[in-house]
Amino acid sequence: MTKKSVSLIVKLAVTIAILLFLFSRVDFSTHGLWFTLRSVRPVYYLLSLFGVIIVLGIKSYRWKLLVANEGYEYSARRAFGAYMASDAIGIVTPGRIGEIARLYYVRQETPISFFLAFKTIVSDRIFDFTMLGWFGLSGLLFYLKSFGQLPGYLYLLIILVAFVAAYVAGLAFLDMILHNKWLARWQIIGFVRECFRAVLNRNSILMWSLTIIAYAAYFFFSWLIMRSLNLDPGFEDVAFIMSIMSLSTIIPISVAGFGTREATLVILFSYYHLASETAVSFSILHFTAFFLWGGLIGLVYWLIMPISLKQVKEDSIQIFELFKPKPKANTIEK
């Protein structure tokens, strides 16, 4: 049995275990689930299907700008195709490692180096993790009432200030340790600094604006799915729920986030006195609209712009070169 097969079996077991544990601990009935799904308002749900195209379209343009900042032109049309295809590959690969397929696409059409291309991928993810971390951590502290009965927007403000301070301090710390000749030999330290510098400069203002628009769209289309279930949450509530849910599915301990997604939503929906059947229904509808539907669209682009999974694997192996020391201080060559 191959290592890949063992990993898949373990993830299936973890997924089943989480779901069994969840349903054994909450008041849940399949009859209630089917009743909730049958009551879905189709107009709202059909409108939500545009979400994955719009959100990934905005993010793909942001990535195009990151490539342009490295001195290489990559068309918005090709960037969108690469983004959609890599998203589809990411769904079927462990830890969404397939998303690095974008490395292959951009290097195929531009003379950009592997490490500069990889830098754009990492920087692109920093934007996303920052937004999810900001709203997710704010939401978690809000639900736990860590700072008392403060309104949600004050939690957002507090965490935003903390994030800005952490990023400034983090860059200063990286600059400081890179003055040490021995530490400067380790490429990964300089690489991380360059990735953060790419998102924390005057040229990144437009990209941060696009990120905010992308997540506003993501929250809006998630709100449409909730409306299809006859729910009417506030924007702040949707942002907190979706960010925490997204963060919970990042750790690749289950298949496509199943189990962790449902458990997280059941807990969060309980804060609004909503039934577990409603939470699971939303999970199914959201997965279908953003992952399954988006994956099918990405599959079309993958067929139009084919890339082998073997190539993706070979690209991922090159990443380990970053963890090897160089005889001199690290520089990212163009």
Stockholm file with secondary structure:
# STOCKHOLM 1.0

chainA/1-334         MTKKSVSLIVKLAVTIAILLFLFSRVDFSTHGLWFTLRSVRPVYYLLSLFGVIIVLGIKSYRWKLLVANEGYEYSARRAFGAYMASDAIGIVTPGRIGEIARLYYVRQETPISFFLAFKTIVSDRIFDFTMLGWFGLSGLLFYLKSFGQLPGYLYLLIILVAFVAAYVAGLAFLDMILHNKWLARWQIIGFVRECFRAVLNRNSILMWSLTIIAYAAYFFFSWLIMRSLNLDPGFEDVAFIMSIMSLSTIIPISVAGFGTREATLVILFSYYHLASETAVSFSILHFTAFFLWGGLIGLVYWLIMPISLKQVKEDSIQIFELFKPKPKANTIEK
#=GR chainA/1-334 SS CCHHHHHHHHHHHHHHHHHHHHHHHSCCCHHHHHHHHHTCCHHHHHHHTTHHHHHHHHHHHHHHHHHHHTTCCCCHHHHHHHHHHHHHHHHTSGGGGGGGHHHHHHHHHSCCCHHHHHHHHHHHHHHHHHHHHHHHHHHHHHHHTTTSSCCHHHHHHHHHHHHHHHHHHHHHHHHHHTTSHHHHTBHHHHHHHHHHHHHSSGGGHHHHHHHHHHHHHHHHHHHHHHHHTTCCCCHHHHHHHHHHHHHHTTSCSSGGGTTHHHHHHHHHHHTTTCCHHHHHHHHHHHIIIIIIHHHHHHHHHHHHSCCCHHHHHHHHHHGGGGGSBCSSCCCCCC
#=GC SS_cons         CCHHHHHHHHHHHHHHHHHHHHHHHSCCCHHHHHHHHHTCCHHHHHHHTTHHHHHHHHHHHHHHHHHHHTTCCCCHHHHHHHHHHHHHHHHTSGGGGGGGHHHHHHHHHSCCCHHHHHHHHHHHHHHHHHHHHHHHHHHHHHHHTTTSSCCHHHHHHHHHHHHHHHHHHHHHHHHHHTTSHHHHTBHHHHHHHHHHHHHSSGGGHHHHHHHHHHHHHHHHHHHHHHHHTTCCCCHHHHHHHHHHHHHHTTSCSSGGGTTHHHHHHHHHHHTTTCCHHHHHHHHHHHIIIIIIHHHHHHHHHHHHSCCCHHHHHHHHHHGGGGGSBCSSCCCCCC
//
